[in-house]
């Protein structure tokens, strides 16, 4: 039986081997006959081969495209938590103590690191910051503030009334020389029996809440430090903060610095989406522009719209946002004391033509804006009239000494172009109009502005969130330390300004401001030119402040900084 099976197995193997050899030979012959022998015919069917190749390639590409499209249909790219935002500023950083912030860089860091008692909200109006509530009594002479519950410093210590009293006492101390000292001039600050902070004013002030945009500093950090030594305390280089960010590190690179900030988990508005924020400081605009174009920074608010042609990177976008500021030609009433002469200067200027030197800016005719206060019927301003201007100018121009005007401005944005446009208009009447352009620094303030060393000053001033024009047109401010840049003195105007400032009745305030405007347009202490925009240049791949925000100053862009983002990720969508 076993032998029979063995013979059958050997026979099967022999037969299988013969079959395999015969199949191999036939396969080779078949390949030779049907492939190699037919290669010589390939030229006659090359078009057919090419068409089939294209068809296969198209099918492959269609499949890949469908896979990608299908994936994108159920996912999207969105900004997410984390990432670093880099912004460039101009100016030195000598101290991180917000009470001494003077340069643009220091003010930027102050807004990122410290919260204020009141703030500006998304609509451009004064709102509560660290304050839970602010109420007034005694017809605007007494204001009472209550802090929000649960406020904490970045080191975990609570923010209390003691910090408010400590900060305000430093601001009011002349030995400290804080940049906020004018906010609380003559104001008494105390704590009430029921645990609130009370501000007692020497006179009523309807808009007092707006001056409480004061950053607090932590009393527990300073201990027994003497007020005059506050600026030298280690807090100035390593602060405990209350804002959206905390200090991480400082990197020095010659005259430039990079200040690295980390998200503050104890920020009262919630932890920012950004993990970190880096502020790069530069000494001049040219270096800043190079950094933006090269990608060293992601954004900046320090480049005026007039320099947009210097932005060469295709990744940079621009948004222009109006701020509550005004560019005016201030007529020095000490030198141009003749009211009719000031009126003639106003009528001599074709403002439509002059405003062409500042393209895309909002025309501004008055010292108040609709955002500050609603006035239905503005008094009419003097309109362009060459004949009226010549009637006043001709005797002066044809006199023995002629007639000359010294126009002064600073090298910022469109101000030089606007000043030259004004000078050109005045020269067309035969007036010797000279333009002097200065760098905007302390020397300019002390030697030109403080001494009112000009006939006409073309300058940009902050108008603020509230309609308070006391600083610019009240007689008491016509001094070297004041901001009455026209040296304008009118007792009736003084009474109207104080009456509007102190009155809590909105309708009466509107009436007084309307009367003020009537005198203002008639006396011509200044000529409104335009309301400037800030240009914010930013990388297209980051999310910055909302276009819906109404800014009072450029720094108010940080109102919603806790929602900014720089990191993107793919998010799956539910089918």
Phi, psi and omega per residue, in radians:
X1 nan -0.765 -3.130
X2 -1.178 -0.652 -3.130
X3 -1.155 -0.667 -3.126
X4 -1.114 -0.741 3.125
X5 -1.158 -0.665 -3.135
X6 -1.122 -0.763 -3.140
X7 -1.112 -0.715 3.119
X8 -1.097 -0.666 3.128
X9 -1.164 -0.740 -3.135
X10 -1.142 -0.708 3.118
X11 -1.087 -0.692 3.125
X12 -1.122 -0.695 -3.126
X13 -1.154 -0.742 3.133
X14 -1.099 -0.782 3.128
X15 -1.099 -0.718 -3.138
X16 -1.136 -0.652 3.141
X17 -1.163 -0.758 3.116
X18 -1.087 -0.701 3.126
X19 -1.125 -0.710 -3.129
X20 -1.130 -0.736 -3.127
X21 -1.175 -0.695 3.133
X22 -1.146 -0.686 3.137
X23 -1.167 -0.650 3.136
X24 -1.144 -0.770 -3.119
X25 -1.129 -0.741 3.137
X26 -1.149 -0.636 3.127
X27 -1.132 -0.747 3.132
X28 -1.110 -0.744 3.133
X29 -1.118 -0.682 3.134
X30 -1.134 -0.780 3.123
X31 -1.101 -0.730 -3.123
X32 -1.121 -0.755 -3.082
X33 -1.244 -0.698 -3.012
X34 -1.720 -0.147 3.117
X35 -2.156 -1.122 -3.044
X36 -1.156 -0.710 3.140
X37 -1.212 -0.285 -3.114
X38 -1.753 -0.029 3.119
X39 -1.068 -0.513 -3.141
X40 -1.168 -0.301 -3.137
X41 -1.600 0.011 -3.002
X42 -1.107 -0.531 -3.103
X43 -1.140 -0.480 -3.109
X44 -1.380 -0.299 -3.133
X45 -2.098 0.326 -3.084
X46 -1.094 -0.588 3.127
X47 -1.127 -0.738 3.129
X48 -1.105 -0.720 3.110
X49 -1.089 -0.762 -3.129
X50 -1.081 -0.724 -3.131
X51 -1.139 -0.741 3.101
X52 -1.113 -0.675 3.109
X53 -1.076 -0.766 3.114
X54 -1.110 -0.694 3.134
X55 -1.076 -0.773 3.137
X56 -1.128 -0.727 3.121
X57 -1.096 -0.728 3.129
X58 -1.102 -0.707 3.115
X59 -1.117 -0.692 3.117
X60 -1.138 -0.826 3.137
X61 -1.093 -0.686 3.116
X62 -1.090 -0.692 3.113
X63 -1.150 -0.734 3.122
X64 -1.139 -0.762 3.139
X65 -1.083 -0.745 3.137
X66 -1.107 -0.654 3.124
X67 -1.145 -0.747 3.133
X68 -1.166 -0.793 -3.138
X69 -1.084 -0.715 3.129
X70 -1.108 -0.679 3.112
X71 -1.162 -0.729 3.141
X72 -1.209 -0.476 -3.125
X73 -1.162 -0.430 -3.090
X74 -1.996 0.311 3.065
X75 -2.653 2.743 3.107
X76 -2.550 2.711 3.100
X77 -1.578 2.210 -3.091
X78 -2.459 2.690 3.075
X79 -1.221 2.475 -3.081
X80 -2.324 3.127 3.136
X81 -1.144 2.616 3.083
X82 1.730 -3.051 3.123
X83 1.579 2.884 -3.133
X84 -2.091 2.358 3.102
X85 -1.871 2.260 -3.126
X86 -2.054 2.167 -3.134
X87 -2.209 2.460 -3.140
X88 -1.787 2.477 3.104
X89 -2.347 2.920 3.097
X90 -2.018 2.307 3.096
X91 2.216 2.690 -3.123
X92 -1.334 2.766 3.003
X93 -2.075 1.772 3.138
X94 -1.655 -0.452 -3.111
X95 -2.666 2.517 3.052
X96 -1.722 0.092 3.043
X97 -1.306 2.075 -3.024
X98 -1.144 -0.341 -3.138
X99 -1.229 -0.241 -3.101
X100 -2.083 0.305 -3.126
X101 -1.252 2.086 -3.130
X102 -2.197 -0.710 -3.129
X103 -1.388 2.875 3.119
X104 -1.030 -0.733 -3.133
X105 -1.110 -0.754 -3.135
X106 -1.161 -0.675 3.130
X107 -1.180 -0.655 3.088
X108 -1.075 -0.816 3.135
X109 -1.148 -0.624 3.104
X110 -1.054 -0.750 -3.120
X111 -1.205 -0.558 -3.140
X112 -1.374 -0.530 -3.030
X113 -1.700 -0.414 -2.996
X114 -2.299 2.434 3.029
X115 -1.598 2.769 -3.104
X116 -2.064 2.828 -3.118
X117 -1.061 -0.875 2.992
X118 -2.056 2.878 -3.099
X119 -2.574 -3.115 3.045
X120 -1.837 2.229 -3.106
X121 -1.508 -3.054 -3.074
X122 -1.102 -0.411 -3.102
X123 -1.550 -0.033 -3.140
X124 1.495 0.311 3.127
X125 -2.005 2.813 -3.129
X126 -1.201 2.332 3.134
X127 -2.445 2.925 3.123
X128 -1.289 2.406 3.030
X129 -1.824 -1.721 3.053
X130 -1.248 -0.340 -3.138
X131 -1.339 2.398 3.026
X132 -1.421 -0.682 -3.139
X133 -2.708 2.628 3.055
X134 -2.379 2.123 -3.125
X135 -2.171 2.818 -3.128
X136 -2.258 2.697 3.103
X137 -2.579 3.089 3.103
X138 0.994 0.714 3.089
X139 0.969 0.683 3.065
X140 1.591 0.137 3.130
X141 -1.635 -0.360 -3.133
X142 -2.175 2.270 3.134
X143 -2.212 2.368 -3.102
X144 -2.117 2.297 -3.061
X145 -2.147 2.426 3.054
X146 -2.107 2.275 3.128
X147 -1.324 2.670 3.018
X148 -1.113 2.674 3.090
X149 -1.413 2.565 3.022
X150 1.368 0.214 3.119
X151 -1.201 2.438 -3.137
X152 -2.390 2.575 2.965
X153 -1.322 2.882 -3.105
X154 -1.138 -0.307 3.086
X155 -1.568 0.089 3.083
X156 1.642 -0.187 3.119
X157 -1.288 2.552 -3.123
X158 -1.253 2.589 3.015
X159 -1.565 2.136 -2.993
X160 -2.242 3.099 3.057
X161 -1.045 -0.530 3.124
X162 -1.049 -0.628 3.109
X163 -1.205 -0.644 3.107
X164 -1.140 -0.834 -3.131
X165 -1.124 -0.706 3.134
X166 -1.110 -0.831 -3.105
X167 -1.130 -0.813 -3.106
X168 -1.170 -0.569 3.102
X169 -1.176 -0.614 3.085
X170 -1.187 -0.743 -3.133
X171 -1.064 -0.692 -3.095
X172 -1.371 -0.239 -3.101
X173 -1.391 2.088 -3.096
X174 -1.122 -0.393 -3.141
X175 -1.273 -0.307 -3.092
X176 -1.513 -0.621 -3.134
X177 0.983 0.950 3.120
X178 -1.335 2.663 3.097
X179 -1.262 -0.092 3.129
X180 -1.866 0.195 -3.016
X181 -1.077 -0.557 -3.129
X182 -1.257 -0.366 -3.124
X183 -1.101 -0.591 -3.025
X184 -2.063 0.419 -3.134
X185 -1.072 2.116 3.120
X186 1.357 0.061 -3.099
X187 -1.627 2.308 3.058
X188 -1.682 2.298 -3.101
X189 -2.064 2.274 -3.108
X190 -2.617 2.911 3.095
X191 -1.821 2.320 -3.132
X192 -1.456 2.937 -3.116
X193 -1.126 -0.480 -3.135
X194 -1.637 0.340 3.001
X195 1.377 0.534 3.090
X196 -2.012 2.867 3.104
X197 -1.767 2.258 -3.102
X198 -2.011 2.316 3.087
X199 -1.956 2.067 3.137
X200 -1.839 2.034 -3.056
X201 -1.650 2.606 3.085
X202 -1.178 -0.542 3.065
X203 -2.453 2.797 -3.132
X204 -1.112 2.523 3.115
X205 -2.568 1.883 -3.030
X206 -1.170 -0.443 -3.079
X207 -1.880 0.491 -3.066
X208 -1.059 -0.560 -3.137
X209 -1.015 -0.504 -3.105
X210 -1.221 -0.426 -3.128
X211 -1.540 -0.031 3.101
X212 -1.544 0.363 3.016
X213 -1.355 0.964 -3.031
X214 -1.813 2.221 3.071
X215 -1.328 2.419 3.102
X216 -1.580 2.627 2.997
X217 -2.132 2.628 -2.985
X218 -1.404 2.101 -3.135
X219 -1.086 -0.658 -3.033
X220 -1.136 -0.302 -3.141
X221 -1.386 -0.573 -2.977
X222 -1.569 -0.383 3.125
X223 1.024 -2.175 -3.092
X224 -1.731 0.390 -3.130
X225 -1.045 2.277 3.121
X226 -1.161 2.493 -3.107
X227 -0.893 -0.731 -3.095
X228 -1.208 -0.223 -3.139
X229 -1.813 0.074 -3.090
X230 -1.003 -0.762 -3.072
X231 -1.155 -0.412 -3.126
X232 -1.550 -0.102 -3.126
X233 -1.148 2.663 -3.138
X234 -1.049 -0.315 3.081
X235 -0.992 -0.525 -3.104
X236 -1.175 -0.358 3.115
X237 -2.001 -0.258 -3.129
X238 -2.561 1.266 -2.990
X239 -1.408 2.643 2.869
X240 -1.515 2.307 -2.929
X241 -2.093 2.966 3.100
X242 -2.294 0.009 -3.087
X243 -1.559 -2.821 -3.074
X244 -1.224 -0.337 -3.062
X245 -2.358 2.837 3.048
X246 -2.134 2.781 3.137
X247 -1.297 2.345 3.077
X248 -1.882 -0.969 -3.118
X249 -2.805 2.811 3.081
X250 -2.200 2.223 3.117
X251 -1.989 2.175 3.122
X252 -1.701 2.370 3.081
X253 -2.477 1.475 -3.083
X254 1.171 -2.225 3.130
X255 -1.444 -0.097 -3.114
X256 -1.808 2.695 3.101
X257 -2.354 2.663 2.965
X258 -2.154 2.093 3.137
X259 -1.842 2.001 -3.104
X260 -1.630 2.233 -3.126
X261 -2.055 2.629 3.080
X262 -2.051 2.651 -3.137
X263 -1.051 2.361 3.140
X264 -1.616 1.910 -3.115
X265 -1.181 -0.259 -3.101
X266 -1.780 0.179 3.117
X267 -1.070 2.320 -3.002
X268 -1.161 -0.321 3.097
X269 -1.637 0.023 -3.125
X270 1.879 2.659 -3.130
X271 -1.081 2.276 3.127
X272 -1.062 2.694 3.071
X273 -1.188 -0.589 3.121
X274 -1.231 2.473 3.031
X275 -1.365 -0.582 -3.086
X276 -2.670 2.823 -3.127
X277 -2.430 2.221 -3.139
X278 -2.012 2.166 3.104
X279 -1.818 2.017 3.107
X280 -1.697 2.168 -3.140
X281 -1.800 2.421 -3.124
X282 -2.228 2.736 -3.086
X283 -1.519 -0.340 -3.115
X284 -2.647 2.881 -3.060
X285 -1.192 -0.649 -3.084
X286 -1.086 -0.746 3.130
X287 -1.151 -0.665 3.114
X288 -1.103 -0.768 3.137
X289 -1.098 -0.726 3.093
X290 -1.047 -0.714 -3.134
X291 -1.139 -0.660 3.129
X292 -1.198 -0.770 -3.131
X293 -1.151 -0.592 -3.104
X294 -1.436 -0.237 -3.119
X295 1.597 0.123 3.113
X296 -1.154 -0.488 3.043
X297 -2.242 2.770 -3.096
X298 -1.695 -0.391 -3.029
X299 -2.811 2.829 3.035
X300 -2.844 2.609 3.034
X301 -1.973 0.270 -3.015
X302 -1.791 0.135 3.113
X303 -1.944 2.098 -3.107
X304 -1.216 2.725 -3.130
X305 -1.051 -0.387 3.134
X306 -1.178 -0.266 -3.105
X307 -1.830 0.337 -3.094
X308 -1.064 -0.502 -3.133
X309 -1.171 -0.252 3.131
X310 -1.500 -0.160 3.118
X311 -1.518 1.922 -3.018
X312 -1.853 -0.253 -3.106
X313 -1.274 2.309 3.128
X314 -1.284 -0.196 -3.134
X315 -1.506 -0.116 -3.031
X316 -1.684 2.309 3.054
X317 -1.943 2.813 3.122
X318 -2.229 2.407 2.941
X319 -2.235 2.292 3.098
X320 -1.799 2.252 -3.100
X321 -2.267 2.262 3.134
X322 -1.225 2.479 3.061
X323 -2.132 2.856 -3.088
X324 -1.463 1.235 3.080
X325 -2.365 2.902 3.134
X326 -2.521 2.406 3.023
X327 -1.708 2.135 -3.096
X328 -2.243 2.695 2.905
X329 -1.707 1.792 -3.114
X330 -1.459 2.131 3.136
X331 -1.625 2.077 -3.096
X332 -1.229 1.786 -3.062
X333 -1.212 -0.236 3.054
X334 -1.229 -0.604 3.130
X335 -1.707 -0.617 3.097
X336 -1.836 1.151 -3.022
X337 -1.330 -0.333 -3.136
X338 -1.320 1.963 -3.125
X339 -1.010 -0.723 -3.135
X340 -1.140 -0.550 3.098
X341 -1.185 -0.740 3.114
X342 -1.114 -0.678 3.099
X343 -1.122 -0.661 3.128
X344 -1.156 -0.677 3.092
X345 -1.071 -0.723 3.121
X346 -1.107 -0.772 -3.118
X347 -1.256 -0.341 -3.120
X348 -1.336 -0.312 -3.000
X349 -1.710 2.153 3.007
X350 -1.459 1.635 -3.020
X351 -1.136 -0.540 3.096
X352 -1.063 -0.700 3.131
X353 -1.248 -0.724 -3.134
X354 -1.121 -0.666 -3.119
X355 -1.207 -0.265 3.053
X356 -1.150 -0.351 3.092
X357 -1.313 -0.181 3.094
X358 -2.234 1.297 -3.033
X359 -1.120 2.561 3.054
X360 1.167 0.285 3.075
X361 -1.750 2.662 -3.072
X362 -1.413 2.138 3.095
X363 -1.002 2.494 -3.113
X364 -2.383 2.121 -3.086
X365 -1.891 -0.271 -3.009
X366 -2.247 2.896 3.123
X367 -1.456 0.026 3.099
X368 -2.224 2.677 3.110
X369 -2.075 2.835 3.128
X370 -1.126 -0.470 3.114
X371 -1.172 -0.559 -3.128
X372 -1.365 -0.788 -3.103
X373 -2.766 2.495 -3.108
X374 -1.616 1.999 3.084
X375 -2.070 2.133 -3.019
X376 -1.184 -0.951 -3.020
X377 -2.046 1.696 3.086
X378 -1.253 2.452 3.075
X379 -1.147 2.526 -3.084
X380 -1.203 2.399 3.091
X381 -1.545 2.841 3.071
X382 -1.159 2.305 -3.112
X383 -1.692 2.859 -3.130
X384 -1.058 2.182 3.121
X385 -2.605 1.788 -3.110
X386 -1.126 -0.662 -3.119
X387 -1.121 -0.774 -3.141
X388 -1.132 -0.685 3.140
X389 -1.163 -0.758 -3.124
X390 -1.104 -0.622 3.122
X391 -0.996 -0.671 3.141
X392 -1.478 -0.635 -3.034
X393 -1.348 -0.664 -2.976
X394 -0.948 -0.822 3.121
X395 -1.067 -0.602 -3.137
X396 -1.273 -0.762 -3.110
X397 -1.161 -0.630 -3.087
X398 -1.549 0.048 3.120
X399 -1.290 2.986 -3.087
X400 -1.041 -0.691 -3.097
X401 -1.599 -0.129 -3.105
X402 1.229 -2.936 -3.104
X403 -2.413 2.095 -3.105
X404 -2.175 2.597 3.085
X405 -2.304 2.321 3.136
X406 -1.743 1.923 -3.131
X407 -1.759 2.233 -3.083
X408 -2.121 2.483 3.036
X409 -2.681 -3.074 3.125
X410 -2.079 2.775 -3.110
X411 -1.440 1.395 -3.095
X412 -2.581 2.166 3.064
X413 0.949 -2.282 -3.095
X414 -1.562 0.024 -3.045
X415 -1.027 -0.779 3.099
X416 -1.079 -0.722 -3.127
X417 -1.133 -0.718 3.125
X418 -1.149 -0.741 3.127
X419 -1.071 -0.739 3.119
X420 -1.179 -0.592 3.098
X421 -1.163 -0.699 3.087
X422 -1.107 -0.783 -3.131
X423 -1.079 -0.711 -3.139
X424 -1.108 -0.711 3.099
X425 -1.078 -0.787 -3.104
X426 -1.191 -0.601 3.127
X427 -1.139 -0.476 -3.139
X428 -1.158 -0.244 3.083
X429 -1.709 0.042 -3.122
X430 1.584 0.132 3.134
X431 -1.422 2.383 3.083
X432 -1.439 1.538 -3.079
X433 -1.748 2.041 -3.127
X434 -1.929 2.443 -3.139
X435 -1.945 2.224 3.063
X436 -2.022 2.208 -3.097
X437 -1.985 2.204 -3.080
X438 -2.072 2.750 2.928
X439 -1.315 2.426 -3.106
X440 -1.432 1.675 -3.137
X441 -2.513 -3.066 -3.085
X442 -1.123 -0.586 3.120
X443 -1.127 -0.699 3.098
X444 -1.099 -0.748 -3.139
X445 -1.098 -0.816 -3.044
X446 -1.292 -0.641 -3.045
X447 -1.657 -0.428 -3.089
X448 -1.929 -1.027 -3.043
X449 -1.198 -0.911 -3.081
X450 -1.056 -0.650 -3.118
X451 -1.580 0.029 -3.139
X452 0.899 0.847 -3.067
X453 -1.530 1.133 -3.134
X454 -2.917 2.800 2.952
X455 -1.594 -0.771 3.113
X456 -2.294 2.255 3.093
X457 -1.982 2.067 3.060
X458 -1.661 1.971 -2.916
X459 -2.619 2.697 3.113
X460 -1.810 2.234 3.116
X461 -2.154 2.642 3.063
X462 -1.403 2.274 3.141
X463 -1.627 -0.464 3.083
X464 1.494 3.082 -3.137
X465 -1.431 -0.466 -3.087
X466 -1.957 2.757 -3.041
X467 -1.438 1.006 -3.105
X468 -1.825 1.800 -3.108
X469 -1.815 0.306 -3.139
X470 -0.951 -0.835 -3.032
X471 -1.107 -0.479 -3.011
X472 -1.747 -0.316 -3.039
X473 -2.384 -0.008 3.077
X474 -1.430 2.479 -3.062
X475 -1.013 -0.569 -3.105
X476 -1.137 -0.318 -3.123
X477 -1.677 0.090 3.084
X478 -1.492 1.139 -3.102
X479 -2.513 3.010 -3.118
X480 -1.058 -0.543 -3.124
X481 -1.637 -0.109 -3.094
X482 -1.646 2.963 -3.112
X483 -1.895 0.286 3.036
X484 -1.347 1.432 -2.976
X485 -1.204 -0.224 3.094
X486 -1.677 -0.080 -3.011
X487 0.928 0.642 -3.056
X488 -1.398 2.182 -3.125
X489 -2.280 2.074 -3.139
X490 -2.663 1.996 -3.054
X491 -1.101 -0.589 3.098
X492 -1.149 -0.713 3.091
X493 -1.089 -0.752 3.136
X494 -0.998 -0.788 -3.129
X495 -1.131 -0.695 3.138
X496 -1.169 -0.728 3.138
X497 -1.100 -0.818 -3.136
X498 -1.174 -0.666 3.129
X499 -1.097 -0.742 3.120
X500 -1.221 -0.628 -3.106
X501 -1.175 -0.608 -3.018
X502 -1.659 -0.251 -3.017
X503 -1.476 2.227 3.135
X504 -1.513 -0.210 3.132
X505 -1.460 2.004 -3.038
X506 -1.085 -0.686 -3.113
X507 -1.156 -0.673 3.100
X508 -1.210 -0.618 3.102
X509 -1.104 -0.767 3.134
X510 -1.041 -0.722 -3.131
X511 -1.121 -0.704 -3.127
X512 -1.234 -0.682 3.108
X513 -1.182 -0.559 3.088
X514 -1.145 -0.726 3.101
X515 -1.135 -0.705 3.084
X516 -1.017 -0.790 -3.117
X517 -1.112 -0.574 3.113
X518 -1.092 -0.773 3.072
X519 -1.160 -0.714 -3.058
X520 -1.076 -0.799 -3.121
X521 -1.247 -0.445 3.136
X522 -1.415 -0.675 -3.097
X523 -1.486 -0.351 3.122
X524 0.879 1.060 2.995
X525 -1.301 -0.337 3.133
X526 -2.696 2.766 3.118
X527 -2.115 2.104 3.128
X528 -1.255 2.372 3.140
X529 -1.950 -1.148 3.140
X530 -2.771 2.807 3.042
X531 -1.717 2.003 -2.999
X532 -1.306 2.670 2.972
X533 -1.761 2.685 2.899
X534 -1.680 2.501 3.015
X535 -1.764 2.152 3.074
X536 -1.907 1.979 3.133
X537 -1.696 2.277 -3.045
X538 -2.605 2.676 3.106
X539 -1.193 2.435 -3.055
X540 -1.134 -0.262 -3.074
X541 -1.702 0.264 3.091
X542 -2.152 2.813 3.083
X543 -1.969 2.099 -3.069
X544 -1.969 -2.726 -3.037
X545 -1.166 2.678 -3.078
X546 -1.185 2.466 3.080
X547 -1.161 -0.301 -3.122
X548 -1.450 -0.206 3.139
X549 -1.198 2.408 3.056
X550 -1.812 2.041 -3.032
X551 -1.658 2.438 3.004
X552 -1.580 -0.840 3.001
X553 -2.185 2.933 3.138
X554 -1.046 -0.529 -3.121
X555 -1.181 -0.332 -3.140
X556 -1.244 -0.057 3.027
X557 -1.091 -0.383 -3.110
X558 -1.451 0.078 -3.137
X559 -0.956 -0.694 -3.121
X560 -1.962 0.552 -3.062
X561 -1.062 -0.425 3.138
X562 -1.217 -0.145 3.091
X563 -1.859 -0.020 3.124
X564 -1.172 2.769 -3.113
X565 -2.667 2.714 3.107
X566 -2.416 -0.063 -3.085
X567 -1.972 2.330 3.119
X568 -2.014 2.593 3.076
X569 -2.540 2.794 3.140
X570 -1.501 2.341 -3.095
X571 -2.117 2.199 3.121
X572 -1.310 2.449 3.131
X573 -1.842 2.563 3.103
X574 -1.329 2.179 -3.109
X575 -1.081 nan nan
